[in-house]
Amino acid sequence: MPTGQTPKDGKQNDTKMLIRFMLIALVVTSGLNIFLASASTRAVKQIKYSEFTTMLQEGKVGYVEIEDDRLLITEAADENDTDVNIYKTANRYYTGRVDDPNLKENLDKMGVEYDTPVDTSSPFLEFITTWVLPILLIYGVFSLFMRSFSKKMGGGPMAFGKNNAKIFAQKETGVTFDDVAGQEEAKESLTEIVDFLHNSEKYIKVGAKLPKGALLVGPPGTGKTLLAKAVAGEAKVPFYSLSGSDFVEMFVGVGASRVRDLFKQAVENAPCIVFIDEIDAIGKSRDNQVGSNDEREQTLNQLLSEMDGFDASKGVVILGATNRPEVLDKALLRPGRFDRRVIVDKPDLKGREQILAVHIKDVNLDCDVDLHHIALATSGGAGADLANIVNEAALRAVRLGRDMVNQSDFMEAVEVIVAGKEKKDRIMNEIERKIVAYHEVGHALATALQKNSQPVQKITIVPRTMGSLGYTMQMPEEERFLLSKEELLNQITTLVAGRAAEEVIFNTSTTGASNDIERATALARSMVTQYGMSSRFGMMGIESVQNKYLDGRNVATCAEVTSAAVDEEVLKIINGAYERAVVLLRENEEALHRIALFLIEKETITGEEFMEIFNNK
């Protein structure tokens, strides 16, 4: 029985459902019997008794069944037909029985077989086969259909309007704030909610009200769902967890019904926490445009109404999670509904160290593991990425036959996540290896020759499964949140230095610079359109960022003429950086040759080896 439904209500629903089924089964069975009787009648053609006597005289009658009220006539078969079952395919007729004392005499005279059938059928058996069996068959088909339907809709046959909430008690979640790291500000905002649920008297005494809802906003993998479970674990209250898509069905009104049922359960089990993941599935802005979803809008309207209707002092808190806050309806975000927005962003350096510390609790570590160094190498990584890196490192240790995970396992795991596994079966010829080596050393040399650049951590010409034939890995010495114009130009110069090395040494260009060109162009365009670092456009904003927490796609907010001028300015920045890279490499061509030859021999060199060769002039 769904939560929130009394036994009396359940019995009434079952009785109503049984009555409906019996009526439907009787109608269907009656129709089926009428159809079969009609089909049987249409298979035998009615003729006049005079026509029957004419057929008998002409020898066209093969067999006659003499019944109480009629004669059932089977036409005689063709003389050339040798089939023993000729009566099964012959035409059949019937006519009313006339009081003809000479009927049997005439039949004998014409050599026609006849018989008077004896009715051996049982009325009870006929009732069973005609009515009971069809009803049972219909019930079986109906039960199978509704069972399959209820699995999709969640609940019993008539419960597709009920909610599908998975209820997690504190014992089942097993998650507290100690299991969440790197999100101190988010935990601080949610701790207040937990404290209110435990000690509501001190808040009510001051006149403070519990926020009805809190919206967790952030990129995928940052721990929004984990935070919601931690709130339930800390508060030790029932935890209702649903996805926004659970409310949206093909039947209009089902979503609104589920919202009503969910809030009814929540109020009955207060204090409790209701968590709606991916709330943007039902909370999108209502725009009344062609293609809008009436079912989703009805569900949203019901959610807004329910959030206004329940009393927050009873201890019901609604937590929502989304990575698309810009598409949510303004009515959903106003105070009194989702009162608080909690940003769950990607962790900083300290946060990444804390997250790594949480994930390595059950990992057998070697003494050389440096979490700070790993955190520096994973800049921009979310909590899920760090968990994946820890697991990949542990798998590598097992694969190499060790029972402890060391620092090299973690650094290799970082490279696997970034560039993929080493592709050992891809063998480049000598010319390709030489070009790739000079290309990668060009990147590294440009980095070493410029100020305020991230130092080189590793250079390799071993192909990776994500398509790279080699790469240069840089490691920041500290985490930076602001970059100057000069530093951005240095980054672009480093990116185009690979192509510059190909031009300087081989006087040619290859396809290996495609990713470098893409990244350099994106960085230069951001300088012009978003950062106000163009002498031509100054501080004019030309593009805005949409889906900040997903793909971060840039959308132009200017005229086409301005866009064409932006392209010219971007090209000017890239060409300037390329010319600078060429000058740097020509001035240090001897070092370029020396390092590239060493890389060709070793295939992979560390940042320390690179700097040692570079400084050994």
C-alpha positions, 0 to 999 in steps of 0.5 A, spaced: 500 500 500 502 506 498 505 511 504 499 516 506 493 511 504 489 508 509 487 501 509 480 503 508 481 507 502 485 501 499 479 496 500 474 501 497 479 502 491 480 495 490 472 494 490 471 499 485 477 496 481 473 489 481 466 492 480 469 496 474 473 489 471 467 485 472 463 490 468 468 490 462 469 483 462 462 481 462 461 486 456 467 483 452 465 476 453 458 478 451 460 481 445 465 475 443 459 470 444 455 474 439 460 475 434 462 467 434 454 466 434 454 471 428 460 468 424 457 461 425 451 463 422 454 467 416 458 460 415 451 457 413 447 460 408 439 459 409 435 456 403 427 455 402 425 448 403 423 448 396 430 449 394 432 443 398 427 439 395 430 441 388 437 440 390 435 433 393 432 431 386 438 433 382 442 429 386 446 435 389 445 433 397 450 429 400 448 429 407 443 432 412 442 433 419 435 433 422 434 437 428 428 439 432 427 446 428 431 445 422 435 441 416 442 442 416 444 440 409 451 439 406 452 439 398 454 433 395 461 433 392 464 433 385 464 425 383 472 426 381 473 428 388 477 423 392 478 427 398 475 423 404 474 429 408 469 432 402 464 434 407 469 439 411 470 443 404 463 443 401 458 448 401 453 448 407 445 450 407 440 450 412 432 450 412 426 450 416 423 443 418 417 442 414 412 436 417 414 432 411 412 424 412 416 422 406 422 426 408 426 420 410 423 416 404 426 421 399 433 421 402 433 413 402 431 413 395 436 418 393 442 415 397 443 421 401 446 420 408 442 423 414 442 423 422 439 426 427 444 429 432 443 427 440 444 433 444 450 430 449 452 437 452 451 439 459 448 446 460 453 447 466 459 445 462 457 450 456 456 456 461 463 454 463 466 454 456 462 460 454 462 465 460 467 463 465 473 461 461 473 467 457 472 472 463 478 468 466 482 469 460 481 476 460 483 477 467 489 474 466 491 478 460 489 484 464 493 482 470 499 481 466 498 488 462 497 492 469 503 489 472 507 491 466 504 498 466 505 498 474 512 497 474 513 503 469 508 508 473 511 505 480 506 502 484 499 498 483 495 497 477 491 504 479 497 507 483 500 510 476 499 517 480 502 515 486 509 518 487 515 513 486 519 516 492 525 512 495 525 513 502 532 513 505 532 513 513 538 515 516 541 508 517 540 507 510 544 513 507 550 512 512 552 519 510 554 525 514 558 531 513 564 528 515 563 524 508 563 531 504 569 535 503 571 541 499 564 544 500 565 548 507 561 554 505 555 549 502 556 545 509 555 551 513 549 553 509 546 546 510 548 545 517 543 551 519 537 547 517 540 541 520 540 545 527 533 547 526 530 540 525 534 538 532 533 545 536 527 548 533 525 552 539 531 557 539 529 559 532 522 560 534 523 564 540 527 569 536 522 569 530 526 565 525 523 561 520 526 555 517 527 555 510 522 552 506 527 550 500 534 550 498 537 549 491 543 546 490 547 549 484 553 546 481 557 542 475 556 535 475 560 531 480 561 536 485 557 532 490 550 535 490 546 529 491 551 527 497 550 533 500 543 532 500 544 525 503 549 528 508 543 533 511 538 527 512 544 523 515 546 529 520 538 530 522 536 523 522 530 524 519 526 521 513 529 522 506 525 522 500 529 522 494 526 523 487 529 525 480 525 531 476 523 526 471 519 521 476 514 527 475 513 527 468 509 522 464 505 521 458 499 522 461 496 529 463 495 530 470 500 524 473 505 529 475 501 533 479 498 527 482 505 525 484 507 532 487 500 532 491 501 525 494 509 526 495 507 532 500 502 529 503 507 523 505 512 529 507 507 532 512 505 526 515 512 524 516 514 531 518 520 532 520 523 530 514 527 532 508 525 531 500 530 531 495 528 533 488 534 531 483 535 535 476 529 539 478 530 543 472 526 537 468 520 540 471 522 547 473 523 550 466 521 557 465 514 557 462 514 560 456 508 559 452 511 557 446 510 552 441 512 545 443 511 547 451 509 541 455 503 542 458 504 536 463 510 539 465 507 546 466 501 543 470 506 539 475 510 545 476 504 549 478 502 544 483 509 544 486 509 551 487 502 551 490 504 545 495 510 549 497 506 555 498 501 551 502 505 547 507 507 549 514 515 550 514 514 550 522 513 542 522 520 541 519 519 539 512 525 541 508 525 541 500 532 540 497 533 541 489 539 540 485 540 542 478 546 544 474 542 549 469 539 554 474 538 559 468 533 555 465 528 555 472 522 558 473 522 565 476 516 563 481 520 557 483 526 561 485 522 567 489 523 567 497 518 563 500 519 557 496 527 556 495 529 561 500 536 559 499 541 558 493 547 553 495 553 553 490 556 547 490 562 549 485 568 545 483 573 545 489 579 549 490 586 546 492 585 545 499 578 542 498 581 537 493 586 535 498 580 534 503 577 530 498 583 526 496 583 525 504 576 522 504 577 517 498 584 514 500 581 512 507 580 505 505 586 505 500 593 502 502 598 508 501 605 508 500 609 513 504 611 517 498 604 519 497 603 527 497 596 529 496 598 536 495 602 534 489 596 530 486 591 536 488 596 541 484 595 536 478 588 536 478 586 543 478 579 544 475 577 537 477 570 535 481 569 530 487 567 525 482 573 526 478 578 525 484 574 519 486 575 516 479 583 518 480 584 514 486 580 508 484 584 508 477 591 509 482 589 503 486 587 499 480 594 500 477 597 498 483 594 491 483 595 491 475 603 491 477 602 486 483 603 491 488 599 491 495 600 499 496 599 505 492 604 510 491 605 516 488 607 514 481 600 510 481 596 517 482 600 521 477 599 516 472 592 516 473 591 523 472 594 522 465 589 516 464 584 521 466 586 527 462 589 523 455 587 516 456 592 510 456 598 509 453 597 506 446 603 501 445 601 498 439 601 504 435 608 505 432 610 511 429 615 511 423 622 515 425 620 521 421 613 522 425 617 521 432 622 526 430 616 531 428 612 529 434 618 530 439 620 537 436 613 539 437 612 537 444 619 540 446 617 547 442 611 547 447 616 546 453 621 550 451 616 556 450 614 555 457 621 555 460 623 561 456 617 566 458 616 569 465 610 567 469 609 560 466 607 554 469 613 549 469 614 543 465 612 536 469 613 531 464 614 531 456 612 524 452 612 522 445 608 516 447 601 516 443 595 516 448 588 513 447 584 519 446 588 521 440 594 525 442 601 522 439 605 526 445 604 531 450 607 536 455 604 536 462 605 542 466 604 543 473 602 549 477 606 551 483 600 554 486 593 555 484 591 562 481 584 565 480 586 571 476 590 571 470 593 578 467 593 579 460 601 578 459 600 571 462 594 569 457 599 571 451 604 567 454 599 561 454 597 562 447 605 563 445 606 556 449 600 553 445 602 555 438 610 554 439 609 546 437 607 548 430 612 554 430 617 548 432 615 544 426 616 550 421 623 552 424 626 545 424 622 542 418 619 548 414 612 544 414 606 544 418 602 537 420 595 536 423 598 535 430 597 542 432 589 541 431 588 541 439 593 547 440 590 551 435 583 550 438 585 552 445 589 558 443 583 560 438 578 559 444 583 563 449 584 569 444 577 570 443 575 570 450 580 575 451 577 579 446 569 578 447 569 577 455 575 579 458 576 586 455 583 585 453 583 588 446 585 595 444 580 595 439 574 593 443 576 595 450 571 593 455 565 592 451 562 585 452 561 581 446 559 574 448 556 571 454 556 564 457 550 560 457 550 553 461 555 555 466 555 549 470 555 544 463 559 546 457 559 553 458 558 555 451 559 562 449 553 566 445 554 572 441 551 579 443 553 583 438 552 584 430 554 580 425 559 586 423 562 586 430 563 579 430 567 579 423 571 584 427 572 580 433 575 574 428 580 579 425 582 581 432 583 574 434 587 572 428 591 578 430 593 576 437 594 569 435 599 571 429 603 575 434 603 570 439 606 565 433 611 570 431 613 571 438 614 563 439 618 563 432 623 568 435 624 564 441 625 558 438 630 560 433 634 564 438 634 557 442 635 552 436 641 549 439 637 547 446 631 545 441 635 540 438 639 537 444 632 536 448 629 533 442 634 528 441 634 526 448 626 525 448 627 521 441 631 516 445 628 516 452 621 517 449 619 520 456 622 525 460 621 529 467 621 536 468 627 536 472 631 532 466 628 537 461 631 543 465 637 540 467 638 539 459 636 546 458 641 549 463 647 545 461 649 549 455 
